[in-house]
Amino acid sequence: MVLRFLLLPITGPLMGVTWLGEKILEHASTEIDDKENLSKQLLALQLAFDMGEIPEEEFEIQEEALLLAILEAEEEECDRTQE
C-alpha cells in the first residue's frame, strides 16, 4: 500500500491513459454493436417476410425504419471521424 502511494506520480498518469483507452474502446464497441444489431434486425425482418410471417406493408414500414436508423448511425460515425 505504501509502495503504491509512493509510485502514484509515476503510475497515476499511466492508469489515467489506460482508463481513457478503455472508455474509448467501450464507446467504439457500442457503436459497432448498434450497427451490427440493426443489420441483424434487418436480416431477421427479411427472413420473416420471405417465410410469409409478416405482410408486405408491415415489412416495408419496418424495413424503412431500420434502413433510416442504419443511415443515421453511419452519418454520426462519419461526423465523429471528421471532427
CYANA upper distance limits for C-alpha pairs under 8 A (distance plus 0.5 A):
  1 MET  CA      5 PHE  CA      6.80
  2 VAL  CA      6 LEU  CA      6.70
  3 LEU  CA      7 LEU  CA      6.64
  4 ARG  CA      8 LEU  CA      6.59
  7 LEU  CA     11 THR  CA      6.51
  7 LEU  CA     12 GLY  CA      8.48
  8 LEU  CA     12 GLY  CA      5.51
  9 PRO  CA     13 PRO  CA      7.77
 10 ILE  CA     14 LEU  CA      7.74
 11 THR  CA     15 MET  CA      6.51
 12 GLY  CA     16 GLY  CA      6.71
 13 PRO  CA     17 VAL  CA      6.70
 14 LEU  CA     18 THR  CA      6.65
 15 MET  CA     19 TRP  CA      6.57
 16 GLY  CA     20 LEU  CA      6.64
 17 VAL  CA     21 GLY  CA      6.61
 18 THR  CA     22 GLU  CA      6.76
 19 TRP  CA     23 LYS  CA      6.83
 20 LEU  CA     24 ILE  CA      6.78
 21 GLY  CA     25 LEU  CA      6.64
 22 GLU  CA     26 GLU  CA      6.53
 23 LYS  CA     27 HIS  CA      6.66
 24 ILE  CA     28 ALA  CA      6.65
 25 LEU  CA     29 SER  CA      6.53
 26 GLU  CA     30 THR  CA      6.73
 27 HIS  CA     31 GLU  CA      6.94
 28 ALA  CA     32 ILE  CA      6.76
 29 SER  CA     33 ASP  CA      6.46
 30 THR  CA     34 ASP  CA      6.61
 31 GLU  CA     35 LYS  CA      6.96
 31 GLU  CA     73 ALA  CA      8.41
 32 ILE  CA     36 GLU  CA      6.62
 33 ASP  CA     37 ASN  CA      6.37
 34 ASP  CA     38 LEU  CA      6.70
 35 LYS  CA     39 SER  CA      6.69
 35 LYS  CA     70 ILE  CA      6.79
 35 LYS  CA     73 ALA  CA      7.30
 36 GLU  CA     40 LYS  CA      6.60
 37 ASN  CA     41 GLN  CA      6.60
 38 LEU  CA     42 LEU  CA      6.69
 38 LEU  CA     66 LEU  CA      6.95
 38 LEU  CA     69 ALA  CA      8.01
 38 LEU  CA     70 ILE  CA      6.99
 39 SER  CA     43 LEU  CA      6.72
 39 SER  CA     70 ILE  CA      8.09
 40 LYS  CA     44 ALA  CA      6.63
 41 GLN  CA     45 LEU  CA      6.55
 41 GLN  CA     66 LEU  CA      8.21
 42 LEU  CA     46 GLN  CA      6.70
 42 LEU  CA     63 GLU  CA      7.06
 42 LEU  CA     66 LEU  CA      6.95
 42 LEU  CA     67 LEU  CA      8.38
 43 LEU  CA     47 LEU  CA      6.71
 44 ALA  CA     48 ALA  CA      6.64
 45 LEU  CA     49 PHE  CA      6.68
 45 LEU  CA     59 PHE  CA      7.47
 45 LEU  CA     62 GLN  CA      8.31
 45 LEU  CA     63 GLU  CA      7.86
 46 GLN  CA     50 ASP  CA      6.59
 46 GLN  CA     59 PHE  CA      8.16
 47 LEU  CA     51 MET  CA      6.65
 48 ALA  CA     52 GLY  CA      6.77
 48 ALA  CA     53 GLU  CA      5.69
 48 ALA  CA     54 ILE  CA      6.77
 49 PHE  CA     53 GLU  CA      6.27
 49 PHE  CA     54 ILE  CA      5.81
 49 PHE  CA     55 PRO  CA      7.37
 49 PHE  CA     56 GLU  CA      7.57
 49 PHE  CA     59 PHE  CA      6.96
 54 ILE  CA     58 GLU  CA      6.98
 54 ILE  CA     59 PHE  CA      7.02
 55 PRO  CA     59 PHE  CA      6.76
 56 GLU  CA     60 GLU  CA      6.67
 57 GLU  CA     61 ILE  CA      6.75
 58 GLU  CA     62 GLN  CA      6.77
 59 PHE  CA     63 GLU  CA      6.32
 60 GLU  CA     64 GLU  CA      6.53
 61 ILE  CA     65 ALA  CA      6.90
 62 GLN  CA     66 LEU  CA      6.69
 63 GLU  CA     67 LEU  CA      6.56
 64 GLU  CA     68 LEU  CA      6.58
 65 ALA  CA     69 ALA  CA      6.72
 66 LEU  CA     70 ILE  CA      6.69
 67 LEU  CA     71 LEU  CA      6.66
 68 LEU  CA     72 GLU  CA      6.56
 69 ALA  CA     73 ALA  CA      6.66
 70 ILE  CA     74 GLU  CA      6.74
 71 LEU  CA     75 GLU  CA      6.63
 72 GLU  CA     76 GLU  CA      6.67
 73 ALA  CA     77 GLU  CA      6.72
 74 GLU  CA     78 CYS  CA      6.62
 75 GLU  CA     79 ASP  CA      6.58
 76 GLU  CA     80 ARG  CA      6.72
 77 GLU  CA     81 THR  CA      6.82
 78 CYS  CA     82 GLN  CA      6.85
 79 ASP  CA     83 GLU  CA      6.98
